[in-house]
């Protein structure tokens, strides 16, 4: 797409907001109540879920290491 003026540049960015919201809404689809329906509340809980998910991956790796160490004789 060729953008020739600042006005057209502003129009060209119109879809960003939709897809940003769409991503949050899809990640919160399995939440209960307003955590799923209200965008501003969903952002908070999606970020929290992603943070816990990252932590859980790290903890899972350490748990596997513990199991391997315990079972090697």
WOHUBEL-V491593 format. One record per run of one state. SS is the DSSP state (~ for helix, > for strand, _ for the rest). FROM is the first residue (numbers start at 1). TO is the last residue. If there is no record, write none. Layout:
BEGIN
SS;FROM;TO / SS;FROM;TO
END
This chain:
BEGIN
_;1;5 / ~;6;12 / _;13;13 / ~;14;27 / _;28;33 / ~;34;37 / _;38;38 / ~;39;71 / _;72;73
END
